[in-house]
Amino acid sequence: MEMGKSIDPPQEDVIIEAIDVHKHYDTGKVVVKALQGVTLRIQRKEVVAIMGPSGCGKTTLLNCLSGLDRVTTGSIRIANQDIRHLSDRQLTLFRAREMGFVFQTYNLLPVLTGLENVELPLLVSGVSSRVARTRALESIEQVGLRDWARHRPAEMSGGQRQRFAIARALATTPSLVWADEPTGALDSTTSQEIIDLMLTLNRELGLTFVWVTHALDIARQASRVITMSDGLIREDVLVEALSKVGTFEEKGAQG
Ligand SMILES: Nc1ncnc2c1ncn2[C@@H]1O[C@H](COP(=O)(O)OP(=O)(O)OP(=O)(O)O)[C@@H](O)[C@H]1O
């Protein structure tokens, strides 16, 4: 390493920074230590996969990093803003502006059409109905489902529902999209289509993605794989580096 040269990325490239984050759930009978000192940085334009056995703290980490839940101790900065200093209302607005969310079960409202589902976060954030419609149609176009805009979720396949969920996440033009098991309810062909869509959006729009996944074949398509166990990060590697040393399959086989 060259003397005096920092290996840290420039601060403006860091979208999420977590320092020594602990999260405890007090159930009344026991205290579950779901995160036990997590430190990490996520840079803009990365595609990060978070893996690990059930119960290791993946969803808790996603909830804390995205400001959906408060940490017990430690600090989290999102786009250079320390979220400890934000009230719940400020945090909700900040999250709506900076982030989109995609879930395994799509979370579309059944009584609304695809278009109305995509418009919803825009209307909630105070955008006029005319602008919301234009912006929603743009993001539906980006996921290739313009012809399905007036259909309700019940008339759609799982893959189409997840595309609408991605369009909804894109509608507010966030810098980062969190996806918790985004392909968990889909067959392998449709899963790959959804992954390809997210990778295209990463390349074309520079959108940062964080995927929580159990599936190794999905994780290996990210640019970076973080492996957790017992509330801690055990490994944090660039996929390119992994495939170079040829250990990815072996690691997957063990996991
Ligand atoms: N609201 C809660 N109250 C109490 N304990 C919780 C709560 N949420 C999570 N936990 C516990 O915290 C630990 C981490 O859970 P978490 O859901 O983050 O794991 P995970 O890695 O996402 O698991 P999975 O892959 O099964 O979704 C587990 O022991 C879980 O039981």
PDBQT file of the ligand as one rigid body, heavy atoms in Angstrom, charges set to zero:
ROOT
HETATM    1  N1  LIG A 301     -39.305  -8.246  16.779  1.00  0.00    +0.000 N 
HETATM    2  C1  LIG A 301     -38.521  -9.173  17.339  1.00  0.00    +0.000 A 
HETATM    3  N2  LIG A 301     -38.659  -9.493  18.657  1.00  0.00    +0.000 NA
HETATM    4  C2  LIG A 301     -37.846 -10.401  19.222  1.00  0.00    +0.000 A 
HETATM    5  N3  LIG A 301     -36.893 -11.079  18.571  1.00  0.00    +0.000 NA
HETATM    6  C3  LIG A 301     -36.715 -10.823  17.281  1.00  0.00    +0.000 A 
HETATM    7  C4  LIG A 301     -37.527  -9.867  16.577  1.00  0.00    +0.000 A 
HETATM    8  N4  LIG A 301     -37.133  -9.820  15.271  1.00  0.00    +0.000 NA
HETATM    9  C5  LIG A 301     -36.115 -10.711  15.157  1.00  0.00    +0.000 A 
HETATM   10  N5  LIG A 301     -35.872 -11.312  16.364  1.00  0.00    +0.000 N 
HETATM   11  C6  LIG A 301     -34.816 -12.311  16.626  1.00  0.00    +0.000 C 
HETATM   12  O1  LIG A 301     -33.579 -11.753  16.225  1.00  0.00    +0.000 OA
HETATM   13  C7  LIG A 301     -32.757 -12.745  15.602  1.00  0.00    +0.000 C 
HETATM   14  C8  LIG A 301     -32.432 -12.306  14.192  1.00  0.00    +0.000 C 
HETATM   15  O2  LIG A 301     -33.635 -12.337  13.410  1.00  0.00    +0.000 OA
HETATM   16  P1  LIG A 301     -33.678 -11.901  11.862  1.00  0.00    +0.000 P 
HETATM   17  O3  LIG A 301     -35.099 -11.947  11.420  1.00  0.00    +0.000 OA
HETATM   18  O4  LIG A 301     -32.939 -10.630  11.689  1.00  0.00    +0.000 OA
HETATM   19  O5  LIG A 301     -32.857 -13.089  11.175  1.00  0.00    +0.000 OA
HETATM   20  P2  LIG A 301     -32.712 -13.477   9.631  1.00  0.00    +0.000 P 
HETATM   21  O6  LIG A 301     -31.265 -13.790   9.416  1.00  0.00    +0.000 OA
HETATM   22  O7  LIG A 301     -33.291 -12.407   8.780  1.00  0.00    +0.000 OA
HETATM   23  O8  LIG A 301     -33.585 -14.800   9.535  1.00  0.00    +0.000 OA
HETATM   24  P3  LIG A 301     -34.423 -15.427   8.298  1.00  0.00    +0.000 P 
HETATM   25  O9  LIG A 301     -33.401 -15.798   7.261  1.00  0.00    +0.000 OA
HETATM   26  O10 LIG A 301     -35.089 -16.621   8.892  1.00  0.00    +0.000 OA
HETATM   27  O11 LIG A 301     -35.392 -14.388   7.833  1.00  0.00    +0.000 OA
HETATM   28  C9  LIG A 301     -33.553 -14.047  15.684  1.00  0.00    +0.000 C 
HETATM   29  O12 LIG A 301     -33.125 -14.738  16.840  1.00  0.00    +0.000 OA
HETATM   30  C10 LIG A 301     -34.978 -13.588  15.823  1.00  0.00    +0.000 C 
HETATM   31  O13 LIG A 301     -35.754 -14.536  16.513  1.00  0.00    +0.000 OA
ENDROOT
TORSDOF 0
